[in-house]
Amino acid sequence: MPEEKKYASQQKHLRTKYVRFPLDLKPDVLEAFKAKCDELGTTPTTEIKKFINTFISEDEAAD
C-alpha cells in the first residue's frame, strides 16, 4: 500500500472515530506545561487525556 494512501486512510479513521478539542492557553502557561511534561518524560496530550479520564472516573465514583 502506498504511503500516501495509508496516511489518508489513517486520517479518515481518526476523523470518524475522534473529535478535536481546541484549547487556548497563554503562551507562558503552555511553555511551562510543555517543559514540565518534558521533565517528566511525557507529553502534554498524554497528560490532558489522563486528566480527563481521571476526572470522569472520579465523578462516576462519586455518584
Secondary structure, DSSP 8 states (H G I E B T S, - for coil): --HHHHHHHHHHHHHHH---------HHHHHHHHHHHHHHT--HHHHHHHHHHHHHHHHHHH-
